[in-house]
Amino acid sequence: MIAAVVATGCAAKKGPASSQAAAADSSYTVAKGDCLWCIAGQSKIYGNPYLWPLLYKANSGSIKDADLIYADQVLTVDRAASDGEKGRADKHSRNRGPWQIGVVEESDKAYLAGG
């Protein structure tokens, strides 16, 4: 049931009017039903859901659990991430393992610490 809600939330998002508008966005306001995966996948953010760890890292001061964000929360979008950082984020996303809402996974802690 959660996956259906998340998928619906992701599908409802529209892309930006222009690529210039996308490049200018340095923040994103979370909408009801959003998740980091959905946000990262939006064309105006990264266009790749596997880069959600970049959002998590850029907002680690306001996001305790990567699986739990809130409507109206304003997130910083890291537009200066290097190819290496993007590769590390993608690798973490694909190999994160099981997750649970309300629990900060050890793999997420290691990612934030640079491991």
N, C-alpha and C positions, 0 to 999 in steps of 0.2 A: 504494500500500500504506500509506503514512503517513496519507493521508486516512482510510482505513478504520479504522485504529487510533485516530485522533483522534476520528472520529465515534462509534465505539463507546465511547470514554472519556467523551465528552460525554453520550451517551444514557443512560449508567448512573447519572448523578447524580440524586439525589432532592432535591426542594425542602424548605424548612424546615417544621416542624410548624405554625408560626404566623408572621404578619407581624411580630409583636413580636420573635420570635427572630431574624428576618432583620435587623431594624433594629439589633439589639444586636451583631451580628458585626462586629468591627473588624479581625479577622485571619482568615486561611484557611490551612490546612495542605495543601500540594500532595499529591495522590494520584498513584500510578503512572498514567501515560497522560494526565495533565492537560496543558492548554496554557492560556495566558492567555485566548485566545478562548473556550475551554470554561468556564473559571472565571467570566469576566465575564458569560457568558450564563446562569449559574445564577440562579434567582429569588432565592436568599438573598444574592447578591452584587449585581449590577446588573440582571439580567434582560435584558441586551442585550450580545451578544458584541462589537459594534462599540466598546464602551467599554473593551476590554482595555488600551488605552494608559494609562488611569488607573491600572491595577494596575502597569504597567511604570514609570510615573513615580513612584508612591508607593514603589516598591521598587528604584529605580535604583541604590541602594548595594549591593544584593545580586543584582541581575539585570544581567548584562553584555549578553547577547544575548536579546532578547525572544522568540526562537524556542526558547530552551533554558532550561527550569526543571527542578527536580529534586524527586522524591518526598521528602516530609518537610520541604521548605523551607517556612518560615512567612512568608506574605505579609501586608503591611498592606493593608487595604481602606479607601480614601479615601471616607468617608461625607460629607465636607463639600465635595465638588466642586461648583463653581457650574455654572449652566446653560452659561455660556461655556466653561468647562473641558470639560464634557461634549461640547459642540458641536465643540470643537477636537479632542478625542480621537476622536470619530466621524469627522470629516473625515480625520484622519491614517489611521485604520484603513481607510477606503474608498479612499484614494489612496496607500497606502504603496508599492505597486509590488512587484517581485520580491523574494524573500527567500531566504536560505540559512542553514542551521544552522551556527553557529560564526563567523558574520560579523555584525558590527554594521552594519546598513544606515545609510547617510548620512541617509536620511529620519528614522530613529529618533533619530539624534544631534541633528538639527535640532528634532525634536519636544521632546526633553528640554531643549534649550537655549531653548525658547520660540518657535522659528521656525515 
